[in-house]
Amino acid sequence: MELPDGEDVARLLSCGHPAPLLQRGAAVEPVRFADPSLPVNLAGLADSRHRIEEVPFGPGDRMLLYTDGVSETRDRTGTFYPLELRLRGWAREPADAIPALLHKDLTDYGAGGLDDDVAALLVVVPPESR
């Protein structure tokens, strides 16, 4: 992810990662990649190229980047963690509270705890910027 100075955009490169979630107010949706790149470890097997996607990302926006260990956490019934739903529910929470909320919720939700790579990064453009 690149955030160029003075521009209300984010430049993203996806190499097999889950799509980041873009939050504007209470609306949360995955970033749609027109042409995602192959995962890093598979790029040599095919004619691959990396394409940078540019998406609007301005004051008040939040973007959650995360590993598949977050989205693939399952409860006792085998149901995947409802990440988009949770992020919508935390729309009014301060940005600095989100990582702790996510960690606690994932730990509570996971049937066997957290047993996969679990990493998340919340990028925020403060509402008063620019």
Backbone as CSV, one residue per row, in Angstrom:
resi,resn,N_x,N_y,N_z,CA_x,CA_y,CA_z,C_x,C_y,C_z
1,MET,0.848,-1.170,0.000,0.000,0.000,0.000,0.892,1.230,0.000
2,GLU,0.558,2.160,-0.866,1.265,3.431,-0.923,0.234,4.545,-0.796
3,LEU,0.558,5.537,0.019,-0.299,6.706,0.193,0.496,7.926,-0.279
4,PRO,0.293,8.338,-1.530,1.061,9.470,-2.046,0.666,10.777,-1.360
5,ASP,1.661,11.592,-1.057,1.421,12.888,-0.419,0.521,13.757,-1.281
6,GLY,-0.449,14.393,-0.636,-1.294,15.362,-1.311,-2.343,14.780,-2.239
7,GLU,-2.519,13.472,-2.243,-3.522,12.843,-3.101,-4.477,12.025,-2.243
8,ASP,-5.747,12.035,-2.601,-6.752,11.262,-1.864,-6.930,9.886,-2.508
9,VAL,-5.830,9.140,-2.587,-5.848,7.802,-3.169,-4.919,6.892,-2.373
10,ALA,-5.162,5.607,-2.528,-4.257,4.577,-2.039,-3.879,3.736,-3.244
11,ARG,-2.621,3.400,-3.347,-2.153,2.516,-4.410,-1.853,1.167,-3.770
12,LEU,-2.452,0.137,-4.348,-2.383,-1.193,-3.741,-1.867,-2.219,-4.734
13,LEU,-1.159,-3.193,-4.197,-0.705,-4.338,-4.978,-1.157,-5.581,-4.226
14,SER,-1.865,-6.457,-4.904,-2.320,-7.689,-4.277,-1.597,-8.869,-4.910
15,CYS,-0.954,-9.661,-4.075,-0.260,-10.869,-4.541,-0.817,-12.076,-3.793
16,GLY,-2.119,-12.287,-3.938,-2.760,-13.421,-3.287,-3.294,-13.138,-1.902
17,HIS,-3.211,-11.911,-1.462,-3.718,-11.555,-0.141,-5.225,-11.351,-0.193
18,PRO,-5.901,-11.479,0.949,-7.327,-11.126,0.970,-7.490,-9.644,0.613
19,ALA,-8.587,-9.329,-0.047,-8.836,-7.942,-0.438,-8.988,-7.071,0.804
20,PRO,-8.303,-5.934,0.862,-8.490,-5.022,1.990,-9.941,-4.569,2.064
21,LEU,-10.366,-4.205,3.259,-11.713,-3.685,3.446,-11.641,-2.171,3.581
22,LEU,-12.404,-1.480,2.742,-12.459,-0.022,2.760,-13.712,0.398,3.509
23,GLN,-13.533,1.262,4.491,-14.653,1.738,5.307,-14.799,3.240,5.128
24,ARG,-15.999,3.632,4.711,-16.389,5.042,4.640,-17.650,5.176,5.472
25,GLY,-17.520,5.798,6.636,-18.659,5.860,7.541,-19.022,4.448,7.975
26,ALA,-20.290,4.087,7.854,-20.730,2.735,8.224,-20.630,1.754,7.067
27,ALA,-20.330,2.244,5.874,-20.218,1.365,4.702,-18.850,0.691,4.692
28,VAL,-18.866,-0.620,4.516,-17.636,-1.407,4.439,-17.742,-2.310,3.221
29,GLU,-16.715,-2.274,2.384,-16.700,-3.182,1.233,-15.269,-3.525,0.867
30,PRO,-15.095,-4.718,0.311,-13.740,-5.093,-0.105,-13.299,-4.274,-1.314
31,VAL,-12.013,-4.003,-1.372,-11.447,-3.344,-2.548,-11.479,-4.356,-3.682
32,ARG,-12.011,-3.950,-4.809,-12.105,-4.835,-5.978,-10.873,-4.627,-6.846
33,PHE,-10.110,-5.676,-7.043,-8.935,-5.613,-7.905,-9.327,-6.056,-9.302
34,ALA,-9.089,-5.192,-10.278,-9.423,-5.521,-11.670,-8.525,-6.639,-12.185
35,ASP,-7.283,-6.674,-11.719,-6.323,-7.644,-12.238,-5.344,-8.029,-11.130
36,PRO,-5.794,-8.846,-10.158,-4.894,-9.196,-9.061,-3.704,-10.020,-9.557
37,SER,-2.567,-9.819,-8.927,-1.371,-10.573,-9.276,-1.430,-11.952,-8.634
38,LEU,-0.656,-12.864,-9.188,-0.553,-14.190,-8.589,0.153,-14.084,-7.242
39,PRO,-0.100,-15.039,-6.342,0.645,-15.041,-5.083,2.149,-15.076,-5.355
40,VAL,2.899,-14.473,-4.463,4.346,-14.341,-4.650,4.993,-15.683,-4.972
41,ASN,4.631,-16.733,-4.266,5.273,-18.025,-4.479,4.820,-18.729,-5.756
42,LEU,3.826,-18.230,-6.466,3.370,-18.828,-7.723,3.708,-17.988,-8.947
43,ALA,4.213,-16.798,-8.755,4.445,-15.874,-9.864,5.392,-16.440,-10.910
44,GLY,6.334,-17.260,-10.506,7.285,-17.834,-11.457,6.713,-18.946,-12.312
45,LEU,5.530,-19.443,-11.990,4.929,-20.553,-12.731,4.125,-20.116,-13.943
46,ALA,3.851,-18.865,-14.058,3.020,-18.368,-15.151,3.565,-17.018,-15.608
47,ASP,3.098,-16.610,-16.760,3.453,-15.289,-17.246,2.699,-14.285,-16.381
48,SER,3.383,-13.733,-15.417,2.692,-12.843,-14.481,3.305,-11.450,-14.509
49,ARG,2.494,-10.513,-14.142,2.943,-9.133,-14.000,2.219,-8.562,-12.794
50,HIS,2.786,-7.557,-12.238,2.175,-6.914,-11.083,1.492,-5.637,-11.527
51,ARG,0.255,-5.485,-11.108,-0.514,-4.302,-11.473,-0.898,-3.550,-10.212
52,ILE,-0.598,-2.289,-10.192,-0.951,-1.423,-9.074,-2.370,-0.916,-9.306
53,GLU,-3.209,-1.063,-8.290,-4.583,-0.555,-8.345,-4.625,0.749,-7.549
54,GLU,-5.323,1.716,-8.061,-5.469,2.978,-7.361,-6.938,3.139,-6.979
55,VAL,-7.176,3.376,-5.689,-8.550,3.536,-5.204,-8.664,4.845,-4.431
56,PRO,-9.836,5.485,-4.497,-10.039,6.700,-3.697,-9.881,6.382,-2.208
57,PHE,-9.160,7.254,-1.518,-8.910,7.061,-0.084,-8.632,8.434,0.509
58,GLY,-9.678,9.025,1.083,-9.565,10.402,1.546,-9.905,10.585,3.007
59,PRO,-10.030,11.823,3.433,-10.295,12.144,4.840,-11.492,11.364,5.399
60,GLY,-11.260,10.751,6.563,-12.300,9.973,7.236,-12.340,8.513,6.833
61,ASP,-11.637,8.140,5.773,-11.640,6.745,5.320,-10.714,5.893,6.175
62,ARG,-11.071,4.613,6.254,-10.243,3.615,6.937,-10.085,2.424,5.986
63,MET,-8.925,1.793,6.030,-8.730,0.589,5.240,-8.054,-0.453,6.126
64,LEU,-8.665,-1.636,6.175,-8.125,-2.739,6.960,-7.436,-3.718,6.026
65,LEU,-6.145,-3.905,6.231,-5.375,-4.912,5.523,-5.165,-6.051,6.509
66,TYR,-5.283,-7.295,6.061,-5.235,-8.414,6.996,-4.805,-9.689,6.286
67,THR,-4.352,-10.647,7.060,-3.972,-11.943,6.516,-5.172,-12.889,6.518
68,ASP,-5.020,-13.989,5.814,-6.120,-14.951,5.734,-6.418,-15.611,7.080
69,GLY,-5.493,-15.529,8.021,-5.769,-16.058,9.348,-6.898,-15.324,10.044
70,VAL,-7.126,-14.077,9.671,-8.245,-13.308,10.215,-9.550,-13.793,9.584
71,SER,-9.609,-13.764,8.263,-10.859,-14.094,7.561,-11.206,-15.577,7.622
72,GLU,-10.223,-16.432,7.903,-10.490,-17.872,7.941,-10.645,-18.430,9.352
73,THR,-10.684,-17.567,10.353,-10.973,-18.020,11.718,-12.400,-18.558,11.732
74,ARG,-12.582,-19.721,12.337,-13.902,-20.357,12.381,-14.377,-20.557,13.812
75,ASP,-15.706,-20.530,13.947,-16.277,-20.815,15.263,-16.474,-22.320,15.411
76,ARG,-17.125,-22.743,16.487,-17.309,-24.178,16.754,-18.143,-24.897,15.697
77,THR,-18.976,-24.141,14.967,-19.806,-24.767,13.932,-19.110,-24.771,12.564
78,GLY,-17.927,-24.155,12.495,-17.196,-24.101,11.228,-17.484,-22.853,10.411
79,THR,-18.237,-21.925,10.967,-18.588,-20.690,10.264,-17.421,-19.709,10.313
80,PHE,-17.086,-19.162,9.145,-15.994,-18.199,9.069,-16.321,-16.915,9.827
81,TYR,-15.287,-16.272,10.306,-15.409,-15.018,11.040,-16.035,-13.939,10.145
82,PRO,-17.082,-13.249,10.619,-17.786,-12.234,9.813,-17.091,-10.860,9.882
83,LEU,-15.937,-10.765,9.259,-15.107,-9.570,9.385,-15.801,-8.297,8.907
84,GLU,-16.426,-8.330,7.741,-17.097,-7.119,7.240,-18.190,-6.659,8.199
85,LEU,-18.973,-7.590,8.690,-20.048,-7.269,9.632,-19.488,-6.635,10.904
86,ARG,-18.404,-7.199,11.423,-17.811,-6.661,12.643,-17.286,-5.246,12.407
87,LEU,-16.614,-5.049,11.277,-16.053,-3.727,10.989,-17.163,-2.682,10.852
88,ARG,-18.278,-3.061,10.251,-19.426,-2.146,10.174,-19.909,-1.777,11.577
89,GLY,-19.952,-2.757,12.452,-20.416,-2.523,13.817,-19.489,-1.631,14.627
90,TRP,-18.244,-1.547,14.217,-17.272,-0.720,14.932,-17.045,0.622,14.230
91,ALA,-17.925,1.009,13.332,-17.743,2.236,12.543,-17.590,3.476,13.407
92,ARG,-18.242,3.518,14.557,-18.170,4.707,15.422,-17.070,4.610,16.475
93,GLU,-16.386,3.483,16.493,-15.282,3.318,17.449,-14.072,4.108,16.971
94,PRO,-13.292,4.649,17.898,-12.069,5.337,17.489,-11.123,4.353,16.793
95,ALA,-10.431,4.839,15.803,-9.547,3.977,15.014,-8.533,3.243,15.880
96,ASP,-8.003,3.912,16.902,-6.981,3.256,17.716,-7.544,2.138,18.593
97,ALA,-8.869,2.012,18.694,-9.488,0.933,19.465,-9.718,-0.322,18.617
98,ILE,-9.733,-0.172,17.308,-10.085,-1.286,16.411,-9.141,-2.486,16.541
99,PRO,-7.826,-2.324,16.541,-6.969,-3.513,16.656,-7.249,-4.358,17.893
100,ALA,-7.435,-3.730,19.041,-7.722,-4.488,20.270,-9.097,-5.148,20.195
101,LEU,-10.087,-4.436,19.645,-11.421,-5.024,19.479,-11.354,-6.247,18.564
102,LEU,-10.630,-6.111,17.470,-10.510,-7.213,16.515,-9.807,-8.409,17.153
103,HIS,-8.721,-8.161,17.851,-7.982,-9.264,18.472,-8.843,-10.006,19.494
104,LYS,-9.514,-9.268,20.349,-10.369,-9.905,21.364,-11.508,-10.673,20.713
105,ASP,-12.132,-10.072,19.703,-13.255,-10.717,19.041,-12.818,-11.983,18.308
106,LEU,-11.682,-11.936,17.641,-11.160,-13.127,16.960,-10.850,-14.238,17.961
107,THR,-10.216,-13.863,19.057,-9.868,-14.855,20.077,-11.122,-15.492,20.661
108,ASP,-12.151,-14.688,20.933,-13.413,-15.209,21.467,-14.141,-16.067,20.439
109,TYR,-14.066,-15.683,19.165,-14.808,-16.351,18.095,-14.182,-17.698,17.713
110,GLY,-12.864,-17.743,17.675,-12.176,-18.950,17.214,-12.393,-20.135,18.131
111,ALA,-12.767,-21.263,17.539,-13.052,-22.465,18.322,-11.818,-22.956,19.060
112,GLY,-10.682,-22.920,18.410,-9.464,-23.410,19.045,-8.470,-22.305,19.300
113,GLY,-8.965,-21.106,19.460,-8.068,-19.969,19.603,-7.585,-19.524,18.235
114,LEU,-6.493,-18.824,18.210,-5.929,-18.350,16.953,-4.786,-19.277,16.574
115,ASP,-5.007,-20.099,15.540,-3.996,-21.084,15.184,-3.384,-20.865,13.804
116,ASP,-3.669,-19.749,13.189,-3.102,-19.421,11.885,-2.444,-18.051,11.993
117,ASP,-1.762,-17.663,10.927,-1.162,-16.326,10.923,-2.269,-15.285,11.008
118,VAL,-2.222,-14.476,12.017,-3.235,-13.447,12.224,-2.514,-12.108,12.337
119,ALA,-2.697,-11.305,11.310,-2.119,-9.959,11.310,-3.117,-9.019,10.663
120,ALA,-3.194,-7.822,11.190,-4.099,-6.819,10.632,-3.479,-5.439,10.838
121,LEU,-3.730,-4.574,9.871,-3.243,-3.209,9.923,-4.374,-2.301,9.486
122,LEU,-4.737,-1.364,10.340,-5.772,-0.401,10.010,-5.105,0.912,9.628
123,VAL,-5.351,1.346,8.392,-4.794,2.600,7.884,-5.925,3.612,7.865
124,VAL,-5.680,4.793,8.398,-6.718,5.794,8.568,-6.250,7.136,8.015
125,VAL,-7.153,7.802,7.305,-6.917,9.191,6.925,-7.789,10.023,7.868
126,PRO,-7.158,10.786,8.759,-7.953,11.557,9.724,-8.951,12.479,9.014
127,PRO,-10.147,12.633,9.581,-11.174,13.471,8.947,-10.725,14.914,8.730
128,GLU,-9.872,15.417,9.602,-9.455,16.808,9.501,-8.272,17.029,8.578
129,SER,-7.774,15.970,7.925,-6.614,16.141,7.053,-7.007,16.795,5.732
130,ARG,-6.069,17.473,5.165,-6.159,18.162,3.865,-7.110,19.292,3.920
